[in-house]
Amino acid sequence: MTSILDMKAGPPDYWAEIGNFFLPLKVLITNDRFDALVRDIDLYYLINGVFWIFVALSCGFCGFQRLFQFFLKSSNMKYFKRRQFARLIWNIAFYAASCLFLYFYNEFMILPQLMKNQGRYSLFYSSDNLIFYRSHQTEKFQFYSIFIITFYLHGAMLDFKEADFLEVGSKALYLLALVAIDVYRYENYFVGLNLTVGLYSILTEVLSLLVLPSTNRHRFIYQVFLGLRIAAWAHVFVNLLPFKYFIPTLFAKNFKLPLNVAIWLWYGLSIWNSPVLQYFYHQIYHTTPSDCSGEGSAARCILVKDSVEFRHFKTLKKAYLEVKLAHEKTNASSLPSGETSSASAKTFQAIKCVMMLKRKLKRIREGRGHEPEDENEDLTSDA
């Protein structure tokens, strides 16, 4: 045993002090609750797999988007809508292939194992719930789980590029939940959750695809689509997921803190980003048709996402209309205001030139620079 007399004087050990500060966190992490986080995890395999799958998805999406833009170049669809159209088709194709694979994997690989162990599993509120079945085929489970996790990582990167930060946060939290499920090897949980979310995503993407190329004339059809979207969301996030996955995870005997934190944060953000709250947000804040991509229609505003190009064009168009209105009011005024009128006219012409240059650049980028064009075509019409 070391006494005080044996200790040597010297500078304090800052690393030891930092370690003592985080000692409660160290005890929490090394507790039995986090046994799966410090065991049976190959970090090199995870990073290597995510990197190469991410590269493959990025290259595939880039080629897929360029191919769709090439075929849709001769159509009357706007440039930013072509990009959204390609993204929707890409998501639908992946979700459909993923759900098809997970369904047959569940039918032929997981259910036979669950039937063998059915006597050892209870139905609810227990760590032995059927959804907590641990995979015995680690290699197969990790392969398709990493593939799905990387797809959501790639989608979060695309949403970050489009400045859709709410969707980025939702995908990031869902990705962390999938990582936790993968680490604990809850295969039935992973397959069932992704199958449910995938089917819901297919429905939402298909509805957005049907609304995207249309105009604002079919309001009744858009309202029907919005009703389907709200009904599907209520069934999945109010009736199905909480009672089948979230509450059993919260009350499980083998409580897993990382899984519960990630899954409940994602669920809370899904509630915040629900179509119901989006409808109320539209009614409160979107007072004019130029405030959102729906052009005054709540259904189109919820079903179709705004893009960076669309928001930028709407900002320029709003500034142009405000300056034009101020210019007309100045000209109609009988008061002598020569300098004000001159400044307003210069500002009006400057914004008009900027709008025309941007429209010309957009036509050149779309490969339509040779078409005859009207100077006030895009300035007086909706985007």
Secondary structure, DSSP 8 states (H G I E B T S, - for coil): ---GGG-------HHHHHHHHTHHHHHHHTSGGGGGGSSS--HHHHHHHHHHHHHHHHHHHHHHHHHHHHHTTTSS--HHHHHHHHHHHHHHHHHHHHHHHHHHHIIIIIHHHHHHTGGG-BSSSSTTBGGG-B-S-HHHHHHHHHHHHHHHHHHHHHHHHTT-HHHHHHHHHHHHHHHHHHHHTBHHHHHHHHHHHHHHHHHHHHHHHHHTTS-TT-HHHHHHHHHHHHHHHHIIIIIIHIIIIIHHHHT-SS--HHHHHHHHHHHHHHHHT-HHHHHHHHHHH--SGGGSTTTT-HHHHHHS---HHHHHHHHHHHHHHHHHHHHHHHHH--S--HHHHHHHHHHHHHHHHHHHHHHHHHHHHHT-TTS---TTHHHHS--
